[in-house]
Amino acid sequence: MRQDARENRERILAAAEEVFGGRGAAGSTEEVARRAGVGHATVFRHFPTKEELIEATLLRHFDRLTREALAIAAAPDPATGWRTLLRTMIETGGTKLALGTLLPAKPSPAAVNASDRLKSAVSEVLRQAQNSGAVRPSATVEEVYLLLRGLAQASAAMPPHPETLSRAIDVVLSGLSQPAV
């Protein structure tokens, strides 16, 4: 793929994340094209259907979070990395949920694989945070995902003030922290 085509594709996916992640079904490919600074035909050259555009946007979202989680897993401070990753996943969870609701009920193999890679990376960050004593050893990635989904869904349904969301994330992080002895 040519450099300009790659740049157009990236701008289209970034715009689609804003449009569909923020507006859900009310978003349009026309708005994506406008925000990306490309023609409508360019969007459809890269993504022949709206569904393909939305799925590619969701895959990009998962891949970005996976790269971030892997970078955190390689960093020297597991506690800080853990807090950063959870905060990021909760703050962007509404976008992921909005994109997911626009796709068929049965996710594609590519979406399942991307989601599994992210969960595996999150599991590694959790394990490292547990080994450092920052997170209670009994916490599982399934419990963490349930908490992430809960805050993300609540935030998507009725967006809270940013300070309120930040304090709610602090409560979740405190609850996952290793209890003082």
Number of C-alpha atoms within 10 A of each C-alpha: 6 7 8 9 12 12 12 19 19 15 19 26 26 17 21 27 25 18 21 26 26 17 14 18 13 8 15 14 21 14 16 25 22 13 16 20 14 16 13 15 13 16 23 15 11 15 18 12 13 16 14 14 22 23 23 19 25 27 21 18 21 22 16 13 22 22 14 19 27 17 13 23 22 14 12 9 13 23 20 13 22 24 20 14 19 23 19 13 21 23 19 17 23 22 24 24 17 21 27 20 12 16 16 10 8 8 12 12 9 12 18 13 14 19 19 14 17 21 19 16 21 26 18 18 27 29 21 21 24 21 14 15 15 21 24 18 16 10 16 14 17 11 12 18 16 12 17 19 18 14 21 22 19 14 19 20 10 8 13 13 9 11 9 11 19 15 11 14 20 15 12 18 19 14 13 19 18 18 11 4 3
